Amino acid sequence: MISLVPVLLILTFSVFCPVKSADTLTALRFGTTSSDYIRFNFDMSPFRSSLTICTWVKRVSTANSNPIIFNYWANSVHEILMSAIGTYNRVVTDDVLDSSNQYFTTPANNWFHYCLTWARSTNMIQIFVDGQLVRTGQTSSYNWRDLHSSGELWFNRLQNSVSSQYVFGGELYMFNIFSVVLSPESIKKIAKGGLCFPLDEFSDSRILKWEDILTKSRTGRVTEVTLTVMDTAYVKSLKANLESLTVTLTRTQRELETVSNRLNQTELQLEAANERVNTTVEELATAKRNLSNTAEELTIAKRNLSNTSEELTIAKRNLSNTSEELATAKKNLSSTTEELATANSNLSIKVKELDTAKRNLSTTVEELTTAKSNLSRTQEDLGTCSTTLTDTKEELAESRRLSNITKWDILYTSPYHNKILTEELIERLKSNWDVLSTFVGVNMTDTIVEHFRKHDVEKGDCDLEISDIIDMLEQLVEENNMTLIRGLISHFKENHNNLPCED
């Protein structure tokens, strides 16, 4: 079990006053008339935007109604006022916290800690008694200004009054003015520390010091009072600290017992954790072997992917060389290009997933299978792209060949190509070309050409209906914008007179 002796020693040492047992504390006792006071000039410019005034106060007499502890007189006004019973709590002459009802009361012949704070940034005044916030108020708008920096500091009376009602007539100790607004926690710490609390941690902001006030000249009955370390107020403070430490020690013992129980639980948890670690080590070894296999498969997949990328680069390069003549083919291949881009994106995602799989050691085999499947589909898409490109080139070649067609190319058509040339075929050729002589003067539009292809060569004479002939004539007249010539009429009489058909 953890020993409590060191903790007890440390906590006990902290309650002792930092002064030696033979040292003394020096306070000031003021007389009961307006002729008993301290007055001196001081540069107050460090406090023009913020301040904290703290002091220990002991009331000896309760006869006076408005006992003034401190009065800062500047520019012919009471710039700061502090009273021993809370009737005056004034900064920048503002009386927002002045009250005839007294904001706080304290019994006579007992020390109490009294602080007054003010900040120009917020225009707020606060009163603290024995470390507790008693009152807060905001100055009036016409007093939103800096503190006057030059004036007189008075103790035990008002500057401009000799009335006894304003005489303090008690004891002061450790009157200090700080150039900042001390936090409520700091003020409570000072008050709780008692009369002998050291102010070293506030030395940067403690501008007007009690040690300096003790050196100032005094008027009337203002005498030094020696406070021993075992002063009643100090003993009271020690008792309060001891009680607080006793509570802290009791709480610490309970916390130590709780910690001990937690340590026992932690030992059990550590044993269980060791067992889990051993199991984890074995699983880690297996995972490393799986990772090694996965790494090899990943290397192969990357190599295949590299080859695919090279092939895709070559295909793109070949595709880019097909200029304007392949515009139509590019449109047909656009969807394929998008699919290839999607496939590339999918492959990129899968590669990242494979990298993650190295760290997580999970689902690697399935992701690798997916990557292979995507690679296979990409190769198929590439094959399809190559086939489409080949077909496009063939169609382009065929288009070029047809652009140079001659009259002899008719022999490539199905009625003559790869057939034995007979008198009948020669006669058919003659009759077909003779028919054209009757169409001299007619614009050879697609309609006329298709007419010959459809009715004179492919279907024959018997497949044409009267309605078809009428429709065809109307279209021919419309396209040629002319009266039917004799040859055209003769052609229809000779070729479409329902002979030898029986209609």
PyMOL commands that set and color helices and strands:
alter all, ss='L'
color gray80, all
select helices_A, chain A and resi 5-13+45-47+141-143+164-166+184-193+200-202+210-213+232-320+324-360+364-403+407-412+423-437+446-458+461-463+466-480+486-495
alter helices_A, ss='H'
color red, helices_A
select strands_A, chain A and resi 24-30+37-43+50-58+68-74+77-83+89-91+111-119+124-129+132-138+150-155+171-178+206-208+218-219+222-228
alter strands_A, ss='S'
color yellow, strands_A
deselect
rebuild
show_as cartoon
